[in-house]
C-alpha cells in the first residue's frame, strides 16, 4: 500500500473508532427511555390505560398522587421498583433515571 493509502486507511480507522465510542443516539433521551422501558405498562400517554396497566391498577403518571411525590421518591421507585413494577437499577443508568423523573414532571404540564 502506498503512503496515501496508508493515510486514508489510518483516517478511516480513527473515524470508525470515534463513531463506535459515541453513545447510541437517543440512548439517554428520556422520551426514548420511557417508550422502551415504561410505555408497555404505563402506556404511551402515561395514563396506565393499557391491558397490563389496568390489570395491575397502575396509577396515571399525570395524577396529583404521582406528581406530589418528591424527585427522590420517584428516583427510588424507578431504581428499586415498587410492586408490581420491577427495579431498573441494573437496567438504567443514574442519568437515565434522572431523565425519567424529569419526564414524569413534564407530564403534569400536558
C-alpha positions in Angstrom: 0.0 0.0 0.0 1.4 3.4 -0.9 1.7 6.3 1.7 -1.6 7.9 0.5 -3.4 4.6 1.0 -1.9 4.2 4.5 -3.0 7.8 5.4 -6.6 7.1 4.2 -6.8 3.8 6.0 -5.5 5.4 9.2 -8.0 8.3 8.9 -10.9 5.8 8.3 -9.7 3.7 11.3 -9.6 6.8 13.5 -13.1 7.9 12.3 -14.6 4.4 12.9 -13.1 4.3 16.4 -14.6 7.7 17.2 -18.0 6.8 15.9 -18.1 3.5 17.7 -17.2 5.2 21.0 -20.1 7.6 20.9 -23.3 6.6 22.8 -26.1 5.4 20.7 -28.4 8.2 19.6 -31.3 8.6 21.9 -29.8 6.2 24.4 -30.3 8.8 27.2 -33.2 10.7 25.7 -35.9 10.5 28.4 -38.7 10.1 25.9 -36.9 7.2 24.2 -36.1 5.5 27.5 -39.8 5.9 28.6 -41.0 4.4 25.3 -38.7 1.4 25.6 -38.9 0.7 29.3 -42.1 2.2 30.6 -44.8 2.6 27.9 -45.6 -1.2 27.8 -47.3 -0.9 31.2 -47.8 2.8 31.7 -49.0 3.5 28.2 -47.7 5.8 25.5 -49.6 8.6 27.1 -48.6 7.6 30.7 -52.2 7.1 31.8 -51.8 3.5 32.7 -54.6 2.7 30.3 -53.1 -0.5 28.9 -54.2 -4.1 29.5 -51.2 -4.6 31.8 -51.8 -1.2 33.5 -55.5 -1.9 34.1 -54.8 -5.4 35.5 -52.2 -4.1 37.9 -54.1 -0.9 38.7 -51.2 1.3 37.6 -51.6 5.0 38.5 -51.8 7.7 35.9 -48.4 9.4 35.9 -50.1 12.8 35.3 -52.1 12.4 38.5 -51.6 14.6 41.6 -50.9 11.4 43.6 -47.8 10.7 41.5 -46.8 14.4 41.0 -46.8 15.2 44.7 -44.0 12.7 45.2 -40.5 14.1 45.5 -37.9 13.6 42.9 -36.1 11.4 45.4 -39.2 9.2 45.9 -39.7 8.8 42.2 -36.0 8.0 41.8 -36.2 5.4 44.5 -39.3 3.8 42.9 -37.7 3.6 39.4 -34.4 2.4 40.9 -35.6 -0.1 43.4 -39.0 -0.9 42.0 -42.4 -0.9 43.7 -44.7 -3.9 43.4 -45.7 -4.8 40.7 -43.1 -2.6 39.0 -39.6 -4.1 38.6 -36.4 -2.4 39.7 -34.4 -0.7 37.0 -31.2 -0.2 38.9 -29.4 -2.7 36.7 -31.1 -1.7 33.5 -30.8 2.1 33.5 -28.1 4.5 34.4 -28.5 7.2 37.1 -28.6 9.7 34.2 -31.4 7.9 32.5 -33.4 7.6 35.8 -32.9 11.3 36.4 -34.2 12.0 32.9 -37.3 9.8 33.5 -38.1 11.7 36.7 -37.9 15.0 34.7 -40.1 13.5 32.0 -42.7 12.5 34.6 -42.6 16.1 35.9 -43.2 17.3 32.4 -46.3 15.1 32.1 -48.2 17.3 34.7 -47.8 20.2 32.3 -49.5 18.4 29.4 
